[in-house]
Amino acid sequence: MNSHRSKFPKLALVLCLSAGISAGQTPKAAPITPMPPRHERPVSGPATPGRFRVAVAPGDGVTSERSIAVDRNANLKMCVVEGDLKINGWHRAEIRVFVKNGSRIGIRVLEKDPSSGMPVWILLSNAADEKPGKPPQSECLSGERIEIDVPITASISVAGRATETVIDSVKKVTVKNVEGNISLRNIPGGITALTYQGDVTVENSGGAISLESATGNIVGYDVRPGEIGDVLKVKTSSGAISLQKLEHRQIEANSITGSVLFNGTLLPGGLYTFKTSNGAVRLVIPADSACTFIASYGFGQFNSEIPLKYLTENDSSTGKSLTATIGSGDARVNITTTSGSIGIKKQ
């Protein structure tokens, strides 16, 4: 659909801007790739609750598919040991799971809607071996490739160990990975995404959003609040942060070692915090912005292409700080870098 057209050329530009700020620090985020063609799957046809077919595949696992009819607002919970995980929203009241060369699929209904009797809370797991009394080695799914189709109004909760995760066109997402990149798009109801080793990329999404990586880049493009007061929080310990075309009035972006780039509009009444311990901070904003900067920049430099009205300036042995305004100074912008420069550029 038109609303789902990829904007990855624009994302690439954001990543290039980040690279220009701190060249050589971190690799760029992995791109989001579409769902592979469904004709590769071994089973097709209308949904039948509990349908289960297995085809033996090369290696240690099996290739299998299961599906179940559910409520359109279903909540899906799962954990994944390893594999490429792709979750896609569709206009059917059905969840379909495909695993290539991996564990058997277990579907457990945790709760049903009292009125319709349709499943509203579903747990995906590694099904027990067919031998009676023998439990699986892990309760989590694993496989070379794991593909899941869900209703577009479903909410997703994923806990992963080593997964490359791509989720597209669902209502709400929570993803926590030990290792692997996370790519999310078209998620209007809010996002929580955490990976300890990997990049996080979010596009065309909304709501309260929290993005975190221990060792990776974070990219946010075309992101907006779902309700008044929704906050966008972005944090990485070692990586660059690139934020473009945002509509949140509360943004907190923090990198310990890496650059921070913001390219967008500082909205009236907004509260913005951009912080890095070791790296540069760059803001690309309209020349007619109305904001107040409270900047602390250690031993680096502060430069602005836009004329500022300086209210205070301090230069001491412990660092430098200033307060300055553009226009009415409506939005409040806190900028901190312990070892790096701060730059304000015109859009």
C-alpha positions in Angstrom: 0.0 0.0 0.0 1.1 3.6 -0.5 1.5 4.2 3.3 4.0 1.3 3.4 6.3 2.5 0.6 9.9 2.1 1.7 11.8 5.2 2.6 15.1 3.5 2.8 16.9 5.9 0.4 16.1 8.6 3.0 17.4 6.3 5.8 20.6 5.8 3.9 21.0 9.6 3.8 20.5 9.7 7.6 23.2 7.1 8.1 25.6 8.9 5.8 25.1 12.1 7.8 26.0 10.2 11.0 29.1 8.7 9.3 30.1 12.2 8.4 30.0 13.3 12.0 32.1 10.5 13.4 33.8 8.6 10.5 34.9 5.2 11.3 33.3 4.8 14.7 30.5 2.4 13.9 29.0 0.5 11.0 25.7 1.6 9.6 22.5 0.0 10.5 21.3 -3.1 8.7 18.5 -2.4 6.2 15.0 -3.7 6.6 14.2 -6.4 4.0 10.8 -7.6 3.0 9.2 -10.9 3.7 10.4 -13.7 1.3 7.9 -15.0 -1.2 5.3 -17.2 0.5 5.5 -19.7 -2.4 8.5 -21.2 -0.6 6.4 -22.4 2.2 5.3 -26.1 2.3 1.7 -25.5 3.3 -1.0 -23.2 1.9 -4.7 -22.8 1.9 -7.4 -21.6 4.3 -6.8 -21.4 8.1 -7.7 -24.5 10.1 -7.1 -24.2 13.9 -4.4 -26.6 15.0 -3.3 -27.6 11.5 0.2 -29.1 11.6 2.4 -30.5 8.9 6.0 -31.4 9.1 8.6 -32.0 6.4 12.0 -33.3 7.3 14.7 -30.9 6.2 18.5 -31.2 5.9 20.4 -30.6 9.2 19.2 -31.1 12.8 15.8 -29.5 12.5 12.5 -29.8 10.6 10.5 -27.5 8.4 7.0 -27.0 9.5 4.0 -24.6 9.5 1.1 -24.1 11.8 -1.8 -21.6 11.8 -4.6 -20.7 14.2 -7.7 -18.4 13.8 -7.5 -15.6 16.4 -9.1 -12.3 17.4 -7.9 -9.4 15.3 -6.6 -7.6 18.4 -4.6 -10.6 19.5 -1.4 -10.4 21.6 1.3 -12.8 20.5 4.2 -13.7 22.9 7.2 -15.7 21.9 10.9 -16.4 22.6 13.5 -17.3 19.9 16.9 -18.9 20.6 18.3 -18.1 17.1 17.3 -17.5 13.5 16.2 -14.8 11.1 12.8 -13.7 12.5 10.3 -11.9 10.2 6.9 -10.9 11.4 4.4 -9.3 8.9 0.9 -7.9 9.4 -1.9 -8.9 7.1 -5.7 -8.4 6.9 -6.7 -11.9 8.2 -7.8 -12.9 11.6 -5.2 -15.6 11.7 -1.7 -16.3 12.9 0.5 -18.4 10.6 3.9 -19.6 11.7 6.6 -21.1 9.4 9.9 -22.5 10.6 12.6 -23.7 8.2 15.1 -26.3 9.5 14.4 -25.7 13.2 12.2 -26.6 16.1 8.7 -27.9 16.0 6.0 -25.2 16.5 3.9 -25.1 19.6 0.8 -22.9 19.9 -0.7 -22.4 23.3 -3.8 -20.2 23.8 -3.4 -18.4 27.1 -6.7 -16.4 27.0 -9.9 -16.2 24.9 -12.3 -13.4 24.3 -15.3 -14.1 26.6 -17.8 -12.9 24.0 -16.5 -14.4 20.8 -14.4 -17.3 22.2 -11.6 -16.4 19.9 -8.0 -16.6 21.2 -6.7 -13.1 22.3 -3.4 -14.1 24.0 -1.2 -16.7 22.3 2.2 -18.2 23.2 4.5 -19.6 20.5 7.0 -22.1 21.8 9.1 -25.2 20.9 6.7 -28.1 20.9 7.6 -31.2 22.9 9.1 -34.1 21.0 6.5 -36.6 19.8 7.8 -39.3 22.2 5.6 -39.3 25.4 7.2 -37.6 28.4 10.2 -36.1 26.6 10.3 -32.3 26.9 12.0 -30.1 24.4 15.6 -29.0 25.0 14.4 -25.4 25.0 10.9 -23.8 25.3 12.0 -21.2 22.7 11.7 -21.5 18.9 14.8 -21.8 16.8 15.4 -22.3 13.1 17.3 -21.1 10.0 14.3 -18.9 9.2 11.1 -18.1 11.2 8.3 -16.3 9.4 5.1 -15.2 11.1 1.9 -13.5 9.7 -0.4 -11.8 12.2 -3.4 -9.4 12.0 -2.3 -5.8 11.5 -3.9 -4.9 14.8 -2.0 -7.5 16.8 0.6 -6.7 19.5 3.9 -8.6 19.5 6.3 -9.4 22.4 9.6 -11.2 21.5 12.5 -12.2 23.6 15.5 -13.4 21.6 19.0 -14.6 22.1 20.6 -14.4 18.7 18.2 -13.2 16.1 18.0 -10.8 13.1 14.5 -9.4 13.7 12.3 -7.6 11.1 8.7 -6.6 12.0 6.4 -4.8 9.7 2.8 -3.4 9.9 1.5 -4.5 13.4 0.0 -2.4 16.1 2.6 -2.6 19.0 5.9 -4.2 19.5 8.2 -5.2 22.3 11.5 -6.8 21.3 14.5 -7.7 23.5 17.5 -9.4 21.9 20.8 -10.5 23.4 22.4 -10.3 20.0 21.2 -9.2 16.5 19.8 -6.2 14.6 16.2 -5.0 15.1 14.4 -3.4 12.2 10.8 -2.1 12.7 8.4 -0.2 10.4 4.8 0.8 10.3 4.2 0.3 14.0 1.7 2.9 15.2 0.9 1.9 18.8 4.3 2.1 20.5 7.7 0.4 20.5 10.2 -1.0 23.0 13.3 -2.3 21.3 16.5 -3.5 23.1 19.5 -5.3 21.7 22.9 -5.7 23.5 24.8 -6.3 20.3 23.3 -4.9 17.1 21.6 -1.9 15.4 18.1 -0.6 15.9 16.2 1.0 13.0 12.7 2.4 13.2 10.7 3.9 10.3 7.2 5.3 9.9 6.0 4.4 13.4 4.3 6.1 16.4 3.4 6.1 20.1 5.7 6.0 23.1 9.0 4.7 21.8 12.1 3.4 23.6 15.1 2.2 21.6 18.3 0.9 23.1 21.5 -0.8 22.1 24.7 -1.6 24.1 26.9 -1.7 21.0 25.2 -0.5 17.9 23.8 2.4 15.9 20.2 3.7 16.3 18.2 5.3 13.4 14.8 6.8 13.7 12.9 8.2 10.7 9.4 9.5 10.3 8.3 8.9 13.9 5.4 10.6 15.7 3.6 10.4 19.1 0.3 8.5 19.4 -0.9 10.5 22.3 -0.1 13.9 23.9 2.9 13.4 26.1 4.4 10.3 24.4 8.2 10.3 24.8 10.9 9.1 22.4 13.9 7.7 24.3 17.0 6.6 22.4 20.1 5.2 24.1 23.3 3.5 22.9 26.5 2.8 24.8 28.7 2.6 21.8 27.2 3.8 18.5 25.8 6.7 16.6 22.3 8.1 16.9 20.5 9.5 13.8 17.0 11.1 14.2 15.1 12.7 11.3 11.6 13.9 10.7 10.3 13.4 14.2 7.1 14.8 15.7 7.6 14.0 19.4 7.7 17.0 21.7 9.7 15.0 24.3 13.0 13.5 23.0 15.9 12.0 25.0 18.9 10.8 23.0 22.0 9.6 24.8 25.2 8.0 23.5 28.1 7.3 25.7 30.6 6.9 22.8 29.2 8.1 19.5 27.7 11.0 17.7 24.2 12.3 17.9 22.4 13.8 14.9 19.0 15.5 14.9 17.5 16.7 11.7 14.0 18.1 12.1 11.8 20.8 13.7 11.9 21.9 17.3 8.2 22.0 18.1 6.7 24.7 20.4 6.8 23.6 24.0 9.1 20.8 23.2 11.6 19.3 25.7 14.7 17.9 24.0 17.9 16.4 25.5 20.8 15.4 23.3 23.8 13.9 25.2 27.1 12.1 24.4 30.1 11.6 26.6 32.6 11.2 23.7 31.3 12.4 20.3 29.8 15.3 18.4 26.2 16.7 18.6 24.7 18.1 15.4 21.3 19.7 15.1 19.9 20.6 11.6 16.9 22.9 12.2 14.9 25.6 10.4 16.4 29.1 10.6 13.2 30.5 12.1 13.1 28.0 15.0 12.0 29.3 18.4 14.1 27.6 21.1 16.5 28.0 24.0 19.8 26.1 24.1 21.4 25.1 27.4 24.7 23.7 26.2 27.7 22.1 28.0 30.5 21.1 25.8 33.6 20.2 27.9 36.7 21.1 25.9 35.1 21.1 22.4 33.6 23.9 20.3 30.1 25.4 19.9 29.2 26.7 16.4 26.0 27.9 14.9 25.0 28.9 11.4 21.9 30.5 12.8 22.3 33.8 14.7 21.8 33.3 18.5 21.1 35.6 21.3 23.6 34.7 24.1 22.2 35.0 27.6 25.1 33.4 29.6 28.6 32.1 28.7 31.0 30.3 31.0 34.6 29.1 30.3 36.4 27.4 33.1 39.0 24.7 33.7 36.3 22.1 33.9 34.7 23.0 30.6 32.4 25.4 28.8 28.7 26.1 28.9 26.2 28.6 27.5 22.6 29.6 27.3 21.3 31.1 24.1 18.0 31.6 22.2 16.6 31.7 18.7 13.4 33.7 18.3 11.0 33.5 21.3 13.0 30.6 22.8 9.9 28.5 23.2 11.3 24.9 22.9 13.9 23.9 25.5 17.0 22.1 24.2 19.6 20.6 26.5 22.9 19.6 24.7 25.8 18.0 26.5 29.1 16.5 25.2 32.0 15.8 27.5 34.6 15.4 24.7 33.3 16.7 21.4 31.8 19.7 19.5 28.3 21.0 19.1 27.1 22.3 15.8 23.8 24.1 14.9 23.1 24.0 11.1 20.3 25.5 8.9 18.0 23.1 7.1 
